[in-house]
Amino acid sequence: MEITEKVKTGLKKEISGSVTEKNTAIAMKSGTLPVYATPAMMALMEQAAAELVQEYLPEGWTSVGIAMSVAHTSASPVGMKVRAEAKITAVDGRKISYEVTAFDQSGEIGRGTHERFAVNEEKFMKKTNSKK
């Protein structure tokens, strides 16, 4: 499958959410303060990237995350709205590279890179389930 026909550099997707008690560092066991957890921010970034590429993949295909490098640079309190943006920066065969950025209502809170790999769902799950 040649994904470069539809998946192009420069494509962007933004999604939003909010800081709740469920995604604080305390709740996610990644810290002791009631602030937006780094794993929650990274998940929002990854969700934006996954949803972006899914729009362009053929039926029966999806993408899986293979790498993420992110700095969480500013804390966000409970109740604040947050959003993440994913932008495709490179396509190398079935590997898609992204710039990911997260914001709260006061500005940027995190930035980094993410990589995903396009896979045939059936083949991927067959290989994965063979580990049992």
N, C-alpha and C positions, 0 to 999 in steps of 0.2 A: 504494500500500500504506500502510495506517495502522498504524504500529508502536506507537502510544501505547495501543492496546488491551491489549497484554501487557507492553511495556517501560515500567516505572514508576520514578519516583524512589524512592530508598531501597533498591532491590535491591542486594545485595552478593555478592561472590565473593572467596574467598581461595585462593591457591595457594602452594606452598612449593617450595623447592629448597635448594641448599647452595653455598657458595663452594668452587670447585675451581680447580685450576691453569688450566683452560680459560677461566674467566670472570674472571680477574684483570685489572687494568689493564695489566700487562705483556703478557699474551697477546692482549688486545683492542686493543693499541696506543693506549690512551687515557691512559697514564701509565707510570711507571717503578717502581712499587711492587707487591708481591705481595698486593694487597688487592682486594676485590670492585669490579669496574669499574662506573662510572656507567652505561655503555651496557647492561651486563648487568642492573643494577637496573631501569633503565627498560624493558627488554624484559620482565622479569618482571611489572612493573606493567601493561604493555600487554597481555601475555598474559592476565592476570586480567580486564581489561576486555573483551577480545575474546571470551573464553570465557563471560563473564557474559551478554553480549547475544546470543551465538549460540544459547543455550538457548531464546530467545524469538522468534527470527526464523523465518519460514516456509522450507520447503524451497526451495532455489535462491537464497537470500539469504545475505549475509554482511555484515560491517562492515569498513571500512578506517579506519586511523588518519589523522587530518587535522591534529592539533595536540597538543603535549605541552610542558608547562612544569613542570620538576621541580628541586628542590634536593636534593642528596645531602649529608647533614649529618653522617654518622658513618661511619668506615671499618670494614670487617668482614674479619677474617683468613681465610685458607684453612682449611677444615674447619668453619666456623661455618654453622649452619642459617639460612636466610633465608626470608621470606615476604612476599607482597605482597597488598594488599587493594584492590579497586576498588569504589566505591560510586557508583551513578547519582545525579547531582544535578539533572539537567534533561534533558528530551526536547523538542526543537523540530522537529517534522516528522520527518525521518529523521536529524537530528543528535542524538547522545547525548553528554552531558557527564558527566564523572566526577571524583570526588576519588580520588586514588591515594596509597597510603601503603605504605612498605616498612619491614620490621623485621628485626633479627637477634635472637639470643638475649638480647642485653643491652637491647633497646629499639628505638625508632624510629631509622631510618637515612636516611629520605628521605620527601618529601611533595610533592605537586603536583596539577596538573590535567591532564586528557587529554580529547580529543574524538574521536569516531568518527562515521562516516556509514554508514548502512545502504544497501546497494546490491544490485541484482539481479546475480548473478555473471555470467550470460551477457552481459548488456548492458555491464557494466563491462569484461569481457575483450575484447569486440568493439571497444569504443572504444579500449582500451589498445593492442590489437594493430594497430589502424589506423595507429598511429604509425610502423610499420616501413617 
